[in-house]
Amino acid sequence: MTSRISELLASLYKRVRTFWMEQGWIVVLIGLPFMLPWDAFIVMGPWVNMLDRQDWKCEVVSAEPRVGGAGLRGGSSNAFVVVQTKNCGEILVDGSSVSFDNNELVAASFDPGSKWIFEVGWFARNYSMKIERVLPTVEYYHRIS
């Protein structure tokens, strides 16, 4: 039975390889117009995130410092804070205000029950939740007195 499966896989591999060698350029021509705009949109994500910023008024439940985001190819990791809120869900605080040296201090500043305003950009609201980190991302935030 395993020899039959390996024969089928070898035959399938041969057919796919032959098709790619003869007709692969068609696949590239069809796929390229769909991939280039999507890739450009993802690369421009940080700039698009500056558009249509909205203030979210949230009540903090807890905050936890984290380090992560090294990526698939061993890219650099980032320091950030995950803030659990009562009415806004989880929010990821990163950017220029959070570093490896101060992420624990930033997390400690989010007292349970305190109210904060988080500025969330368009890209984080619409795409970051689905693609990047599963959480909306903010860089600008301040406490409501």
C-alpha positions, -999 to 999 in steps of 0.1 A, spaced: 0 0 0 28 25 9 45 17 -24 13 26 -43 10 59 -24 46 67 -31 41 59 -69 11 82 -69 30 110 -52 59 106 -76 36 107 -106 18 138 -92 51 155 -86 62 148 -122 30 162 -137 32 194 -115 69 199 -124 62 194 -161 33 218 -160 53 244 -141 82 241 -166 59 246 -196 31 268 -183 44 284 -150 47 318 -165 9 318 -169 4 312 -132 28 341 -124 10 364 -148 -24 356 -133 -13 357 -97 10 388 -99 -17 414 -103 -35 401 -72 -4 398 -50 13 432 -57 -15 455 -45 -20 433 -14 17 433 -6 20 471 -11 -10 476 12 6 455 40 39 473 36 21 506 38 3 495 69 21 518 94 14 549 72 -22 539 66 -25 534 104 -20 572 108 -52 579 88 -86 582 105 -74 578 141 -102 573 166 -102 578 203 -113 547 222 -123 554 258 -116 522 277 -116 510 313 -85 489 321 -89 454 337 -52 444 336 -20 450 317 9 426 310 44 434 295 55 411 267 83 407 242 77 390 209 71 393 172 104 378 159 87 366 128 93 335 106 128 344 95 143 354 128 136 392 126 139 415 156 116 411 185 95 440 199 86 450 234 49 458 240 21 458 266 -11 439 262 -39 458 280 -72 439 288 -101 464 289 -136 461 301 -153 477 270 -127 477 242 -112 441 244 -75 435 242 -53 464 231 -17 462 222 4 492 233 37 496 214 57 521 194 80 548 207 65 549 242 73 512 250 108 497 249 126 467 264 137 489 293 104 503 303 77 478 292 72 467 328 68 503 340 43 510 313 23 479 321 23 489 358 9 524 349 -24 508 337 -41 504 371 -72 482 371 -103 503 370 -85 533 355 -99 549 324 -77 556 293 -80 570 258 -63 550 232 -58 564 197 -64 536 172 -57 540 135 -76 528 105 -53 499 96 -52 486 132 -90 487 135 -96 470 101 -67 447 93 -43 443 123 -70 424 142 -71 399 114 -36 397 101 -8 410 123 -13 404 160 -49 397 165 -52 429 186 -57 465 176 -24 484 180 -20 518 195 10 540 199 -6 571 214 -26 569 247 -33 590 278 -51 586 311 -84 603 317 -82 622 350 
